[in-house]
Amino acid sequence: MAKNMHLKTPCFILFLLLSVMGNSQMITGVWKGKINRQKAEVKIIQNGDSLTGTSYYYESANNYRRYSIKGYFDATTNEAVWWDDQLIEEKSGKYNVTTPGRMPLLSRADFNCPGGGKMMLDGKAGKPEDEDPKGDLHLDKITAGSFNDEWDGVIDNYLVGANDPDLIDSVEHLTKNPVAIEESPRIITEEKPVVIRPADPIVITKPPKEETKPVIKIAEPVKPQTVEEKFVTRKKTFVKEIPVTGDSIQLHFYDNAEIDGDSISLFLNDKLIFQHIRLTGNAYTIKLAVSELSATNELIMVAENLGSIPPNTSYMIVMVGENRYDARLESTEGSSAMVRFVKKE
């Protein structure tokens, strides 16, 4: 116990000093090390309680994959959670054998300062659907990375104005470009033009038709479905069962893809409890009292719209005491996502 206190004390003092200066967000920066036995460099930028930036998995400067990342940082526990969101760049040399970063990962790490100005992230990483990831994660904070991108200016000037949320959002938008794919050059050959001589015109004589007045039909406007009608008519797709204990549980909802205007409603045991929830990169948090839940409960996510990029996808994090559960919920015009909460004695 004394050893743990010794490890956390430098971080506590550092955070205390930075709080007096008006900023305690030292998770922002460049981190380098290994994630799931792969060489990795991650640029993390804190925006409120959310995280954004990029992750590089690499073998060399000419062989790497780069993802945009999303996540969050809990300042009370010093825990950082982020996941590879979109593949935005890949580069491979002519003779490369390995392909780093083939699989996007979800990472969980504790932020700690062992002393001497050193800062580290230690934890686990694995597939996003793994509840207990096995891959080791160790990253050290460094002053400058090996890869240059649009986040360098934000990181270098974070403490002197670049922590502005609007600026961070605008830079994040720049990382939404698709992966560039080099196409093989086309070979253009010269061909002689083909001359087509017109045939003699064929004259067809038709008897005159009697003039008829066109019938104009006015279509009745289609009445949009209410969210209750969408709930009833759409198929419920089971995603995950989560055990429930304690006094309350917390649900955090994020947009799981590019933020494109997704909006959802939530039904608990066939009853509408929340609607018009707009999914963004920041968490939308809901707290449920366990005493008001039944032995078995069904939470249904209904898409109010599909945004500009269908389908409507949400990344849900459920905190049951100190236990954490993840689920990716997808809803379309024909189906809704369902999560089952079961009370445990």
N, C-alpha and C positions, 0 to 999 in steps of 0.2 A: 504493500500500500504506500509506503514511504517512497519507494522507487517511482511509482506512477506519479505521485505528487511532484517529485523532482523533475520528471519529464515535462509535465504540463506547466510548471511555474514560469519558465521563460516565455512561453506563448501567452500566458495570462498577463505578464508584465508588458509584453509587446502590444497586446490588444488594448491594455489600459492606457498606455502612452499614446497609441494611435487614436483612441476614442477622444482623448483630450484635444488632439489635433483636428478632430472632426471626421476621421475615417478609420474604420476597423476592418476593412474588407481586404485582408492580405491574401485571401485565396486567389485573387486576381494576379495573373502572371504566367510565366512559361514553366512547365514542369516536364522533366525528362527522366526516363528510366525504362522499366519494362512492365507491360500489361499482358497477362496470360502468356508469358514466355516470349513475347514479341517486343522488340525495341520500339519505343513509343515516345512521342513528344506531343504534349497537350497544352494548348493555349486556352486558359480559363478566364472568363470575364464575368464578374458578379454584377447583376442588375437587379437591385432589390434583394428578394430572397431567391431569385432565379439565377441560373448559370447558363452561359452561352460560350461560343468559341469554336475551336477546331481541334481535331485529333489526327495525328500522323502516325501510321504504322509503317516502318521502313526497314530496309536492309542497307540502303545507301541513298545518296542524294538523287540517284537516277532510278530507284526502285522503291516506290511507296504508294500507299493509298491514303487519301485525306477525306475525313468526314466532318460535316458540321455536327455540333453537339448541343444537347439541351440537358437541363438538370436543375438542381436546387442545392442550397447550402443552409444547414441548420446551425446557426451561430451558438445555440445553447449547448449543443453536443459536439461541435466542431466536425460534423459529418458532412461530406460532400458526396452527392449522387449525380451521375451524369450518364447519358447513353448516346451512342452514335446514331444520329438522326438521318442524315442523307449523305450518300457518297457523292462528293463534288469534284474530286480530281483523282486520277490514277496515272502512274507513270512506270514504265517497265523498260529496262534496257534490252538489247538484242539477245544477250546470253544469260539473262536472269533465269534461275530455276525456281526459286521460291516466290510466293505471291503473298506478301504481308498484308494484313488487314482484310483478308477475304471475307471474314464474318464480322458484322457489326456487333459490338459488345455493350453491356451495361456494367458500369463500374461503381463500386461503393468504397469509400476510403475515409479514414480518420486523419484530420489535419493536426500535426504535432510539430513542436520545436524542441529538439533534444539539447539545444544550446549552441553557442558559437555562431549565432545568426543563421543556422541551418534550418530549413523548413522542409517537411516531408509529408507525403500522402501515402499511407499504407492501408491496404484492404484487399478486396477480392473483386474479380471480374468474370463474366461468363455471358452466355446467351441471354437475351432479354427475358425469355420465358422461364429461365432457371430461378427457382425460389432460393436455392442454396448454391451460389456459384462457387466453383472450386479453383479457378485460376488465380494465382497470386498477382498482386499489384504493388509496385513500389516506385514512387516518383520523387525526385528531388527538385526543389525550386531553383531555377538558374536565372542568370541576368539576361541572357540573350540566347535565342534558339538557333537551330541549324536551317530552319525553313522560314522564308520571308513571305508574309501575306498581309491582308488588309487589317488584321488585328494588331499589328506591331505598334502603330501610332496610338491606338487606344491604350494599350498596356503601358507604353513609355510615358504617356501624359495622363494616366488615370487619376493621379492625385492632384492634378492642376487643371481639372475641368473636363477631362475625357470620360468621366463617370456619369455624364449626363445621359439619362435613359433614352431620349430621342436620338442622340448620336449613336448609342449602342444599337438601337433598333435599325437605324439607317445602314450601319455597317453590316449588321446581320443579314439584311436584305441582299447585300452584294454576294453573299455566299450561297444564294439559292439558284445559281446557274447550273445547268445540267452538265454531266461529265462529257468532256470533249473527246470525240472519237475520230481518229484520223482515217480518212477514206483513201483507198488506192486511187492513183490518178487514172482518169479515163483516157483511152486511146481513140483519137478522132481520125477517121479515115475519109479521104475524099471520095465521093461517089458522083457519077454522072447523073444529071437530073433526068427524070423520067417524064417524057412528054405525052400527055393524054389528050387525044383529039376528041372534041365534043361530038356526039352523035347528032343526027338530025332530030329536031324536036318532035315529040309525039303530041298531037293535038287530040284531046279527049273532050268530046262535046257531051255535056250533061244537061238533062232537062232542068229548067228553072224550078227551084224549090219554093214552096209556099212559105212566106215569112211567118215565123212564130215568135211570139214574145217570150223572152227569157224569164224563167221562174227564179226569183231571188229568194233564197232561204236565209233567214237570219238565225245564226247559231246562238243558243242560249249560253251565257257565260257559265263556265264550270266553277262550282262553288268549292273553294279549297277545303281540305279535310281539317278538322280540329285535331289538336294533339291527342285528345281522348280517342277519336276515331282511328288515328294512326296507331295508337297503342293496341286497340282491339283487333284491327285487321292484319297487322304485321306479325310474322312468325317470330317467336321468342327463341333465340339461339343461346344455349347454355355455354358459359365461358369458364367459370371457376367456382368452387365452394370454399368459403373462408370461415374458420371457427371464430366464435365471438365469446369474449369473457370480459370481466371488469364492469365498470360503471358506464363507460361511453367508448365510442369508436370515432375516428376522424377519417374522412374521405377527401382526397385531394385529386382534382381533375385538371389535366393539361391537354392541349391539342397535341396529338401524337405525330403530326406531320407538319407541313408548311402551314403557317397560320393564315387561313383563307376564309374566315367568317363562319366556321362551324358553330351551330347552336343546338343545344339538347334540352330535353326534359327528363325528369327522373320520377319513376313510379315505384312505390314501396308497397308490396302486398296489394297490388291492383289499385292503389290510391296515388293520385298525383301529389307529390310533395314539393317539387321545385320545377320551374319552367323558365325558358328564355335564358339559359346558362350559356354564355358565349365563351368558347374555348380559346385560350391564348397560351403564350409561353409562361405566364404566371399562374400559380395554383388557384383554383376556385375551391374553397374549403367548406365542407359540411360536417357537422357534428351530430351524431345520433345517440340518444340515451338507450343503453342496453335494456333498462327496466321496461321501456315501452315497446320492445321488440318481442315477437312471438318466438316459439321454439325454433321454427324454420321460417326464413324470410327471403323473399325474392325481390331484388332491386333490378329494375328494367331501365335501360338507357334508350330513349327514343329520339331519333334525329328529327329536329324541326326543319332543318334544311341540310343540304349536302355540301355547302360551301362552294367555292369555285373549283375544287379538286375532289370529286367523289372518290371513295365513300367518306362518311363522317366517322372519324376515328378519334378516340379519346384514350389517354394513358391515365389509369387510375391507380393511386397509391392509398392503401388502407392501413392505418395505424391502430392496432389492437394492443393497448398497453405498450410494451416495448417491442412487440412483434410487428413486422412490416410485410405486407403482401402487395404484389403488383398484378395488374391485369390490363391487357389491351382490349378495348371495347370497340367494336365496329358496327355501325348501323347504316342501313340503306333504306330505299323506298319500299323494300319488301321484308326487311327483317330488323329486329331490335336485339341488343345484347343483354344477357341476363347473368347476374352474379347472385349466388345463394349464400346467405349468412345463417349459420347454425349455432345456436347457443350450446356451450359446453358446460357441464356441471363441474 
